[in-house]
Each structure stands twice: as C-alpha cells, then as structure tokens.
Amino acid sequence: MLPYAAYLRVYEPLTAFAPQDQARWVRYAESRDRPRRAGALEVEHGEAVRRLLSVPPLPAPERESPNAYLRRVEETLYVCPWQSRLRSWLAFASFRGSVPVKLASRFVPQAIAEQTADDFDRFKRGEQSLRTHIRTSTWHVPIAWFAPFDSAERWLVLGSEQPAEAGAQTTAAPPRNMLYVTSMAQARRRVARALVVIRRHVGQVAALTEVEEVGRWLEEFHPHSLVELDYGGLVHLMDDRTLQGDQSVAEVATALAGLDNGQEELAFAMYQRVILRWRSIRALESAN
C-alpha cells in the first residue's frame, strides 16, 4: 500500500557529506540488502504504518533511518537520505501546532506526545540545521514545485492500472511512476526567474510566498546537487491517459512566460488549467 503523496527531493553529491558519512554511503550503495528504488516508497510507508499501529503509537522512529535514495551520474554518487526520524518530528510538531490538544490526544496519548516533543527538543539543541532532503505533499503536487523543472526533463513509466478509488488499497507494483530530474543550477535559475516574473507582474500573492520557500530550501544544499520531483503514490489516482496528458511543468512555464510577455490571457488559461487539474485530484481525499 502506497500513500497518496508526492515528493520533492534533493540528492547531494557524495563529496557534500562529512568523511565518515561518505564512507557510510559508499558501503550502503554497495550493500545488497538496502531497499531498491522500485520498492523504497513501500518500505518507507510500511515503517510509518507499523509505528502508528503500535500500542502505544510512535510518532517518530527511535533512531534515524540508515536508508537513502541513490542516483549515479557517470562516476558520481548522489545521495538523498530518508531522514525518517527528523521528518516525522517535524510533521508531528506541525500536527500538534495545528489541532487542539484534546483532539491531538485522540491520535497520540498526551504522555507519548510530550516525550516525542522532548526528544525533538534535545535533538535540536545539538544540531545546527533541521534541513530535510525530502519534502512531502499529500493528495497533490504544490504548484510551486513545478517551477524548478523543464518539460523535457519528464520521465514517465506507465502501467495497466486504473485509477484507484479513494480509500482503497493500492495494489499496483512499481515501476509505474512520473519523475522530473534536473541539476541544482537549473532549478535555482528557474526559480529565480519565476520570482522575478511574479513580483514584477503579480505582486505579493500566495504563489510568490510558496515559490520563495522552495527557493530558500534549494539554497541550503550543495550547488552540484540534483533535484527530483516524484509524483509518488499520486500516479495511482490517475489513469495512463491522465498521466500522459499531465503537462503541469510546461503549463506553469508557459504561464510565467505569458506574464512576462504581456500575454495575460494565455498566462491565466495555463495557470487555471494546472489549478483545476490538481483541485480535482485533491478532491479525491474527501470522496467516498
């Protein structure tokens, strides 16, 4: 069973890590026991489900995950650590801050929640950075996530699967997937251009804030990193024809170019096309 989520990932070159971590990732890459890419999302999700179904539930793993997503380009190894514990801590802190205490305690007992928060506080006192290599979005891809990519960077693998009903188990196996992968230099350049266009022609809107956030996040990593947009489990909500027709990256780029060239009607049409596509998919979250 895969979650209905998309992922924005940064893969840093091996040289970006400390010497002891470089040695660890080299050993990991050579290991026959590590989760392979085709089943990695399922492994990640399985670990999370087991924690939440335990008695009492565990909002975060007791130890940080030793796993990572890997890419090789020629002789260079690129590493994107899972950071399951840190990502869980951050997600749980966001959850606690967004719901009343009484409601939150129905999901996680108060004592466990406080212990998790204390563990996170101790971790933060010893860490200079809380950056994560992976960002997650459930039920949709945020529009700002399309800005770092070009339509030519799409990698699409289709299967015979039909769209899943909301709430149903996903039984299709990889490699059905849709990815975009680009260099960090290209990603930063495109985000910077998007910011200039939005500020010049639209002003201070929510879209600007979201693109700014993506830009700040990308600046935290090695300049020779790779950036990946993975549709993840969302591909199981879309049939082959829908996936083939999804040109969200191209449409966002066209909308930005239209704004910059004075073609407001074209820009609006392209932006609305992206908004409506993802609004319809996101609506499946509350469908019966």
PyMOL commands that set and color helices and strands:
alter all, ss='L'
color gray80, all
select helices_A, chain A and resi 14-16+19-30+37-53+84-98+101-107+110-125+143-146+151-153+184-201+206-218+232-237+240-245+248-260+264-286
alter helices_A, ss='H'
color red, helices_A
select strands_A, chain A and resi 5-13+68-73+76-81+134-138+154-157+177-183+226-230
alter strands_A, ss='S'
color yellow, strands_A
deselect
rebuild
show_as cartoon
